[in-house]
Amino acid sequence: MISTAFLFSLAGTQQSCTKEKQEEIAYNVATSYINKGKWKVTKFMEDGRDQTGHFNGYVFQFNTDGSVTASKGSSVVKGTWSTGADNSKSKFVMNFQSSPFDELSEDWVIKSGTANSMQMEHVSGGDGSVDYLNFEKI
């Protein structure tokens, strides 16, 4: 388990690092914790529209085998998740087949991340628009 002092030192390090280094630190911290607990979507902005409500009440569980489930009562939506790199950026990739979860099927850049939250962005290759996705640990 990473201590609070370590997380604060990372936060301090982020202040003096380049933007790319900050993203790499956020990526490493967030992906170290993604499969340790349950998460909820606290923000999803797509094409400038707030779509967060589509995911209200859903609990996300990211498993070590690369699977992810989003559960709300008896409703369970399954998908996959992975990490990787593209265009010299570390990415968090999700893939769902059913709506509205298929809107999360992107390669996300983690802009900031801790043991309890992730703030991500996806820049469209088509029109350059930016989508935003935030997860918080429950």
C-alpha positions as CSV (number, residue, x, y, z in Angstrom):
1,M,0.0,0.0,0.0
2,I,1.3,3.4,-0.9
3,S,1.5,5.8,2.1
4,T,-0.1,9.2,2.2
5,A,3.3,10.8,2.5
6,F,4.4,9.1,-0.8
7,L,1.2,10.4,-2.6
8,F,1.9,13.9,-1.3
9,S,5.5,13.7,-2.5
10,L,4.2,12.7,-5.9
11,A,1.8,15.6,-5.9
12,G,4.8,17.9,-5.1
13,T,6.8,16.3,-7.8
14,Q,4.0,17.0,-10.2
15,Q,4.3,20.7,-9.5
16,S,7.9,20.9,-10.9
17,C,7.6,18.4,-13.7
18,T,6.7,18.8,-17.4
19,K,3.1,18.2,-18.4
20,E,4.1,14.8,-20.0
21,K,5.9,13.7,-16.8
22,Q,2.9,14.7,-14.7
23,E,0.7,12.6,-17.0
24,E,3.1,9.6,-16.6
25,I,3.1,9.9,-12.8
26,A,-0.7,10.1,-12.8
27,Y,-1.0,7.1,-15.1
28,N,1.3,5.0,-13.0
29,V,-0.4,5.9,-9.7
30,A,-4.0,5.5,-11.1
31,T,-3.3,2.2,-12.9
32,S,-1.7,0.8,-9.8
33,Y,-5.0,1.2,-8.0
34,I,-7.6,0.6,-10.7
35,N,-8.2,-3.0,-9.8
36,K,-8.3,-2.4,-6.0
37,G,-11.9,-1.5,-5.3
38,K,-15.0,-0.3,-6.9
39,W,-15.4,2.9,-8.9
40,K,-18.1,5.3,-10.1
41,V,-18.3,7.8,-13.0
42,T,-18.4,11.3,-11.6
43,K,-18.0,13.1,-14.9
44,F,-18.5,12.2,-18.5
45,M,-18.5,15.1,-21.0
46,E,-18.8,14.2,-24.7
47,D,-18.8,16.8,-27.4
48,G,-19.4,19.5,-24.8
49,R,-22.5,17.7,-23.4
50,D,-22.7,16.4,-19.9
51,Q,-23.5,12.7,-20.2
52,T,-22.7,11.7,-16.6
53,G,-26.3,10.8,-15.9
54,H,-26.1,7.8,-18.2
55,F,-23.9,6.1,-15.6
56,N,-25.6,7.2,-12.3
57,G,-25.8,4.3,-9.9
58,Y,-23.4,2.0,-11.9
59,V,-20.5,0.5,-10.0
60,F,-17.4,-0.3,-12.0
61,Q,-15.1,-3.2,-11.1
62,F,-11.8,-3.4,-13.0
63,N,-10.4,-6.9,-12.7
64,T,-6.8,-8.1,-13.0
65,D,-7.7,-10.3,-16.0
66,G,-8.5,-7.2,-18.1
67,S,-12.3,-7.5,-17.7
68,V,-14.5,-4.8,-16.3
69,T,-18.1,-4.9,-15.2
70,A,-20.5,-2.1,-14.6
71,S,-23.4,-3.1,-12.2
72,K,-26.6,-1.5,-11.2
73,G,-29.0,-3.7,-9.3
74,S,-29.5,-6.8,-11.6
75,S,-28.2,-5.0,-14.6
76,V,-24.6,-6.0,-15.5
77,V,-22.6,-4.7,-18.4
78,K,-19.3,-6.4,-19.3
79,G,-16.3,-5.0,-21.1
80,T,-12.6,-5.0,-21.2
81,W,-9.8,-2.6,-20.1
82,S,-6.1,-2.4,-20.8
83,T,-3.2,0.0,-20.7
84,G,-0.8,0.9,-23.4
85,A,0.8,3.8,-25.3
86,D,0.0,5.7,-28.5
87,N,1.6,8.8,-29.9
88,S,4.1,8.8,-26.9
89,K,1.2,9.0,-24.5
90,S,0.3,6.4,-21.8
91,K,-3.3,5.3,-22.4
92,F,-6.1,3.7,-20.4
93,V,-8.3,1.8,-22.9
94,M,-11.8,0.6,-22.3
95,N,-14.1,-1.4,-24.7
96,F,-17.8,-2.0,-24.2
97,Q,-20.3,-3.2,-26.8
98,S,-23.6,-1.9,-25.5
99,S,-25.0,1.7,-25.3
100,P,-24.3,4.0,-23.6
101,F,-21.2,2.2,-22.3
102,D,-19.8,2.0,-25.8
103,E,-19.2,5.8,-25.5
104,L,-16.5,5.0,-22.9
105,S,-14.7,2.8,-25.5
106,E,-11.8,5.0,-26.2
107,D,-8.1,5.4,-25.4
108,W,-8.0,7.8,-22.5
109,V,-5.0,9.8,-21.3
110,I,-5.0,10.0,-17.5
111,K,-4.4,13.7,-16.8
112,S,-4.4,13.2,-13.0
113,G,-4.7,10.2,-10.8
114,T,-4.5,9.0,-7.3
115,A,-5.5,5.9,-5.3
116,N,-9.0,7.3,-5.2
117,S,-9.6,9.1,-8.5
118,M,-8.8,9.4,-12.2
119,Q,-9.4,12.4,-14.5
120,M,-9.0,11.5,-18.1
121,E,-9.3,13.0,-21.6
122,H,-9.7,11.7,-25.1
123,V,-9.0,13.9,-28.1
124,S,-10.9,12.8,-31.2
125,G,-8.8,12.0,-34.2
126,G,-11.5,13.2,-36.5
127,D,-12.5,16.7,-35.3
128,G,-10.1,17.3,-32.4
129,S,-12.9,17.6,-29.9
130,V,-12.0,16.7,-26.3
131,D,-14.1,14.3,-24.1
132,Y,-13.6,14.1,-20.3
133,L,-14.1,11.1,-18.0
134,N,-13.6,11.0,-14.2
135,F,-13.8,8.0,-12.0
136,E,-13.8,8.1,-8.2
137,K,-13.3,5.1,-5.8
138,I,-16.4,4.2,-3.8
